Amino acid sequence: ANTYYWIDPARDVTGVILMQVLPFADGQCLEAFAGFERGIYAGLDAADQKAA
C-alpha cells in the first residue's frame, strides 16, 4: 500500500493520501501525492490572495 502524509505547522495544514496499490513507492502514486500536495497549497495560496 502507498500511504503518504505531510504536516506543515507554518501554514497550519496537514495532508494524508492513502492508496491500495503495490508496490510501495509506485511512481504513479508518488506523482499523485505530489499533485495532491501542490493542489492543496494552490488552494491555500488562492484563498490567501482573496483575503488580502
N, CA, C and O of each residue as an XYZ file, in Angstrom:
208
protein
N       0.839     -1.182      0.000
C       0.000      0.000      0.000
C       0.884      1.245      0.000
O       2.031      1.209      0.446
N       0.350      2.302     -0.488
C       1.056      3.581     -0.549
C       0.282      4.595      0.275
O      -0.801      5.031     -0.115
N       0.835      4.961      1.399
C       0.239      5.939      2.300
C       1.267      7.025      2.565
O       2.393      6.740      2.974
N       0.879      8.258      2.332
C       1.801      9.380      2.499
C       1.088     10.502      3.244
O      -0.134     10.633      3.178
N       1.867     11.299      3.944
C       1.297     12.428      4.677
C       2.341     13.521      4.793
O       3.531     13.293      4.577
N       1.876     14.711      5.137
C       2.786     15.791      5.494
C       2.105     16.654      6.542
O       0.879     16.699      6.647
N       2.937     17.332      7.308
C       2.482     18.265      8.339
C       3.256     19.555      8.142
O       4.487     19.553      8.126
N       2.537     20.653      7.994
C       3.163     21.953      7.793
C       2.648     22.906      8.869
O       1.629     23.567      8.671
N       3.343     22.982     10.005
C       2.864     23.855     11.077
C       2.904     25.340     10.708
O       2.136     26.130     11.257
N       3.780     25.724      9.797
C       3.865     27.131      9.401
C       2.591     27.575      8.676
O       2.138     28.705      8.857
N       2.018     26.700      7.867
C       0.781     27.017      7.138
C      -0.458     26.473      7.845
O      -1.583     26.703      7.402
N      -0.249     25.757      8.939
C      -1.337     25.153      9.714
C      -2.171     24.213      8.845
O      -3.398     24.305      8.806
N      -1.481     23.311      8.152
C      -2.163     22.370      7.261
C      -1.483     21.005      7.343
O      -0.272     20.903      7.533
N      -2.284     19.981      7.196
C      -1.768     18.614      7.087
C      -2.475     17.949      5.920
O      -3.544     18.383      5.491
N      -1.868     16.902      5.420
C      -2.494     16.148      4.350
C      -2.166     14.681      4.469
O      -1.075     14.306      4.898
N      -3.129     13.844      4.081
C      -2.951     12.395      4.082
C      -3.566     11.859      2.805
O      -4.679     12.239      2.441
N      -2.854     10.984      2.126
C      -3.385     10.299      0.953
C      -3.086      8.817      1.117
O      -1.948      8.431      1.387
N      -4.107      7.992      0.953
C      -3.987      6.549      1.134
C      -4.401      5.856     -0.157
O      -5.469      6.132     -0.704
N      -3.558      4.960     -0.639
C      -3.838      4.242     -1.880
C      -3.555      2.762     -1.679
O      -2.541      2.397     -1.084
N      -4.430      1.922     -2.165
C      -4.250      0.474     -2.077
C      -3.625     -0.025     -3.379
O      -4.269     -0.716     -4.169
N      -2.366      0.338     -3.584
C      -1.640     -0.002     -4.804
C      -0.267     -0.517     -4.409
O       0.401      0.072     -3.559
N       0.149     -1.596     -5.011
C       1.505     -2.114     -4.833
C       2.237     -1.954     -6.145
O       1.612     -1.965     -7.206
N       3.545     -1.806     -6.095
C       4.452     -1.869     -4.958
C       4.514     -0.525     -4.228
O       4.056      0.498     -4.739
N       5.091     -0.550     -3.024
C       5.313      0.673     -2.273
C       6.199      1.599     -3.091
O       7.097      1.145     -3.800
N       5.947      2.878     -2.993
C       6.693      3.918     -3.717
C       6.512      3.791     -5.228
O       7.418      4.107     -5.998
N       5.339      3.327     -5.641
C       4.999      3.252     -7.055
C       5.078      4.655     -7.660
O       4.619      5.622     -7.052
N       5.647      4.760     -8.826
C       5.848      6.063     -9.459
C       4.571      6.861     -9.637
O       4.555      8.064     -9.381
N       3.501      6.212    -10.072
C       2.236      6.921    -10.268
C       1.644      7.381     -8.939
O       1.018      8.439     -8.873
N       1.835      6.600     -7.890
C       1.353      7.005     -6.565
C       2.129      8.215     -6.060
O       1.548      9.133     -5.481
N       3.435      8.215     -6.278
C       4.241      9.362     -5.861
C       3.838     10.616     -6.625
O       3.803     11.708     -6.057
N       3.530     10.461     -7.918
C       3.055     11.597     -8.709
C       1.703     12.090     -8.189
O       1.465     13.296     -8.122
N       0.822     11.162     -7.822
C      -0.485     11.544     -7.277
C      -0.319     12.309     -5.970
O      -1.002     13.308     -5.742
N       0.576     11.847     -5.118
C       0.829     12.530     -3.848
C       1.363     13.935     -4.094
O       0.907     14.893     -3.469
N       2.322     14.061     -5.000
C       2.893     15.376     -5.301
C       1.819     16.313     -5.851
O       1.763     17.483     -5.471
N       0.967     15.808     -6.740
C      -0.110     16.624     -7.288
C      -1.132     17.017     -6.238
O      -1.642     18.137     -6.248
N      -1.432     16.096     -5.334
C      -2.352     16.368     -4.228
C      -1.815     17.498     -3.364
O      -2.544     18.433     -3.031
N      -0.543     17.411     -3.002
C       0.073     18.438     -2.157
C       0.117     19.787     -2.876
O      -0.193     20.820     -2.282
N       0.503     19.777     -4.152
C       0.522     21.026     -4.926
C      -0.869     21.655     -4.985
O      -1.013     22.871     -4.861
N      -1.887     20.822     -5.174
C      -3.255     21.324     -5.244
C      -3.712     21.969     -3.948
O      -4.381     23.003     -3.962
N      -3.353     21.364     -2.836
C      -3.717     21.931     -1.531
C      -3.077     23.303     -1.366
O      -3.743     24.263     -0.979
N      -1.777     23.391     -1.662
C      -1.089     24.673     -1.497
C      -1.587     25.712     -2.496
O      -1.642     26.897     -2.170
N      -1.950     25.291     -3.699
C      -2.507     26.234     -4.671
C      -3.824     26.805     -4.151
O      -4.083     28.000     -4.294
N      -4.648     25.961     -3.553
C      -5.900     26.428     -2.971
C      -5.676     27.372     -1.804
O      -6.371     28.379     -1.670
N      -4.711     27.046     -0.964
C      -4.391     27.925      0.162
C      -3.875     29.272     -0.326
O      -4.255     30.317      0.202
N      -3.003     29.244     -1.337
C      -2.465     30.489     -1.881
C      -3.575     31.347     -2.489
O      -3.590     32.564     -2.309
N      -4.505     30.710     -3.209
C      -5.614     31.452     -3.810
C      -6.492     32.074     -2.729
O      -6.937     33.214     -2.869
N      -6.739     31.336     -1.661
C      -7.549     31.867     -0.559
C      -6.831     33.026      0.128
O      -7.464     34.010      0.512
N      -5.517     32.912      0.283
C      -4.742     33.998      0.893
C      -4.809     35.262      0.039
O      -4.920     36.366      0.572
N      -4.741     35.104     -1.288
C      -4.787     36.262     -2.182
C      -6.153     36.941     -2.135
O      -6.241     38.167     -2.205
N      -7.214     36.148     -2.016
C      -8.556     36.735     -1.925
C      -8.733     37.497     -0.620
O      -9.410     38.524     -0.577
N      -8.119     36.988      0.440
C      -8.258     37.615      1.757
C      -7.441     38.896      1.870
O      -7.722     39.739      2.721
N      -6.428     39.046      1.014
C      -5.541     40.219      1.102
C      -6.162     41.442      0.474
O      -5.549     42.510      0.464
